[in-house]
Amino acid sequence: MIDKFRALPLRSRLALLVAVAVAVAVAAVSVTCWFVVRGKLYDEIDAKLKSQNAPLQSGDIDLALRNCSPTPAGRTGYGPMPVYYVQLARADSDKPCVSAYSAGTVKVDGSDQQVARDADPTVLTFRNGTDTTGKDVRVLTVAALVQGPTGGVVTDTAVMIAYPLKETEGTLNDLALLLLIVSGVGVVGAGAAGLWVARAGLKPVDRLAGAVEHVARTEDLTVRIPVEGEDEIARLSRSFNSMTAALASSRDRQAQLIADAGHELRTPLTSLRTNIELLARSDETGRAIPPADRAALMASVKAQMTELAALIGDLQELSRPDAVDRGPLKVVALHEIAEAALARARLRGPELAFVAELTPWYVRAEPAALERAVVNVLDNAVKFSPPGSTVEVALKAGDLTVRDHGPGIPADELPHVFERFWRSPSARALPGSGLGLSIVARTVQQSGGEISLGPAAGGGTRAVIRLPGAATPPPSEP
């Protein structure tokens, strides 16, 4: 049953739930209303029975007991037919003594005999019963205390006064039918209203579902859903629009990365292919290349392969999304990483002088990525420094500064230095892919820091990496 319910469309489930909820509410109200009306009608009948419970003359009761008859025999005259049932019940018999002016005979049960035995005229007992013809009646039973023939008190007799329930039951039946009809109409109307409300309320969801299906079918990420209001559907629509915008931006960046990578790879691959074809043609034709030229070709091939490998490594680094786990962040000594990077930079620039002033500073970062970033900054300083110049490196209070004495970066080119594949016109003849500073900026930002490049006083370029941290390692992570 639950599986069948879950298989229904959402709007059908909502309409069904609304109909069930209304049905339960209407049923509860209807039943309560019926019982309240029933109680009021019975209270009115009970009040009528109390008004008929006038004190009886002991002689009348004596006469009724001496001339005890199970039916209202002996009534004379042509007056109106009596409405009430009037009779006596004895504690030792279930046979009533019926008044001649009774509308009929009411069956005596054990509760009536118990009232007679209790002999307490202050207690009024009401119950529903039937007469000898099967008609339903409302019965009042109260104990009667009378003087017997010998002067003693008779305590085993009860007076029974009853009123027919035909009209009352007819009224209650009509009310039940009316409530049933109203409830049915209410449930059907609630179901129809629930279906209409579900359709109206789910229109934004239908639009959202249609947009998702369109994107899945066509991969068109330009689709946007109109947003109205501030409800949950509007929030969902905004989230979908933000998601498609982010996906479109990511796809555009991916396409741009592929295009830029293809452009950058074309040059070293073309040069490498040309050199290899020259070497292969020399072997095929038997025309030997002069040793000096061959050595130059081999050196060029080696340099191009090195440049190609570095470019592929940079592309792999940039192709990883920011959200991908890049390894656990650890507390690392930035001064030690800077010293290791300096050692590599000295090997690449043996004709340069390096001046370093490093004070301890501990940061939370991925060690390998941070070292690569520092190496890239130092490589740029080595690449643009003229022979015999000095590269100054300093680490103070979390600011790692690398200053060279090269030609510097023109002011109009500074906004582009961290863009992928961007290279200064003056640097395009030098080795490199234009990805190094992009990788540096990305790594520093992931570590919670920032990087800036600008002209240095007296010429050259000054790069500053700022990373949050402390001069001493945390006690838990020495």
Order of alpha helices (4+ residues) and beta strands (2+ residues): alpha-alpha-alpha-beta-beta-alpha-beta-beta-beta-alpha-alpha-alpha-alpha-beta-alpha-beta-beta-alpha-beta-beta-alpha-beta-beta-beta
